[in-house]
Amino acid sequence: MTAEIVYLKDFETLEAESKRVDATSQMYKTSDYAYWKVLIAAEDVRVEKNRIAIVKIKEVRLPSNTIVSPLSIMRHGLGVVLDVYEQTPSRVEDEKKLVAVAFLPVDNGLIKKGDLIGVVKVFVVGLYSGKFEIPSVSVELEHRTVNLVYRTNGEIVREEVDISECWYKRWHIAEWFPLIADEDVELKPSELAVVKIKPLEIPPETIPVPLSIMRHAYGTVLDVVQLGKPRRIEDSKTISRVIFMPIFKGEIEEGDVIGILNVYYISVGERIRSLMRHLTKPLKGKLVYRKRAKIVRNQISIEPFSFKRSAIGRFEPLIASEDKEIKAGSVEIIRIQEIELPSGTIVQPLTSKNNANGLVIDVVSEGRPRLVEEDKEIQAVAFLPIRDGFVRKGEVLGILNVYYVSVLREPEFFLARYRSMFQKV
C-alpha cells in the first residue's frame, strides 16, 4: 500500500513538500541497550503559551538503524519538546540528522541559545526481513556545557552545567502508575492546563512515559512535571503535576484518572523494594469516557500490576481517512484507517515521523478505555496543527509504535520469576 507523506522543507517558512511512499506495517526488534542525546537550542526564540515553536537545535547526528523518542518529565522551565525534525526525511535504516524540535510552551518566555530544551532516547532496532538481526551500532556520545532551565518559586532559573551523554541498559520491565487529579480544573479546547495530581514517587533509575490512547474524555496527558531543579535519572523523584491538553470543553474533577504512566526500569538498584511498595497498594479513581455522546464517570479500583515488554514490536502508519481543515494550535480529532490491536499491546506515536502540518499527540479508541489485556481498535488521532491548512484523505499523519507486553499482576509471581535477574546486578 502506498500513501502520501508531507514533510517540512523549510523550518522558518514552514514550506512543505510531499511524496508517495510504501506505507505498510513493519516488524522490528530492539536491542537491550539505548543512548541519551541532548537537544540544545541553537538560537534565541521568544515563545508564547499554547503556540508551538519550531526551534533550531545544535545538530544531532545518528547512525542508521535507530529511532528516537523524547525523554519524559519536562526538561525546560518553559515547556516540553513534542517532536524532533530531521534535515530530510529518512527511513529507519538510514543515517539521520536532527536539526529542529517542535516545542510547546506552558508559559510565555525566552529560549536562549545554549539552553537544554530536551533529551531524546536513541534506540537501536533491526527490521524484520525473514529473520530478526540487530545490527552493531556506534553512537557518538559527547560531554556538553548547557544552560539548565527550571522554575523555583515560579521564577525562571538558568544554571550552567556540564552534562555527559551516555548509554544505558534496558530491562523491558515496567510498572503502571495511574495519574489521578488532585483538583478540579475547568478546561477550554486546546488551552494547556497544568493539573495537580496525587503525588507519585518515581523510583531511581527509571524512565517515565505517558501511556498512549486517550484515558480521559476531555483530553490527553502530554508530559509529567517535577517541580524545582530537574533530578538525575539515578535519583528518585516526586511527580505532582501533569501537562494536560484539552481537546473538548469540560472539567477535570478531583479523583479523575486523567492518564496512566509507564515507568520503565533501566537498572535494578532497590527494585524489589520499590516494586513491592507500589504493587501492593490498590488505588481508587474515576474513569471518565464518552458513551453515546454522554460523559460517563465510573468509580473504579485500580489494582497494582506491572508488565514485561517484548523486544519485538511493529510500526503502523496512521493514514487519514477524511479531509479536514486545520488551524494552528487547535487540536483536531481526525479519523484514520482503523488499526486493530490484539490483547497484550501498548502503543506510542513515533517521534520524527509526523506530518508537516502538525503532530499526532495521541490516538483515540472510541468508547470505554480498554484494558491492555483486551483487544482494541484505533479509529482516530488527536492532531495538533503547527499551521493553518488542510489534511487530505490518504496522507500519513504519523507512525504508531506498537509494543507487545505481558501483564504481571501478582507481586509474588513477579518477584519469583525475576529474582535471579535482580541478584545479578
Secondary structure, DSSP 8 states (H G I E B T S, - for coil): -EEEEEEES-TTT--EEEEEEE---EEEEEEEEEEEEEEEBSS-EEE-TT--EEEEEEEEEE-SSEEEEE-SS--BTTEEEEEEEESS---TTS-EEEEEEEEEESS-EEE-TTBEEEEEEEEEEEE-SSS-----------EEEEEEEEEETTEEEEEEEEEE--EEE---EEEEEEEEB-S-EEE-TT--EEEEEEEEEE-SSEEEEE--S--BTTEEEEEEE--SS---TTS-EEEEEEEEEESSSEEE-TTBEEEEEEEEESS-SSHHHHHHHHHT--EEEEEEEEETTEEEEEEEEE---EEEEEEEEEEEEEEBSS-EEE-TT--EEEEEEEEEE-SSEEEEE-TT---TTEEEEEEE--SS---TTS-EEEEEEEEEESSSEEE-TTBEEEEEEEEEEEEE--HHHHHHHHHHHHHH-
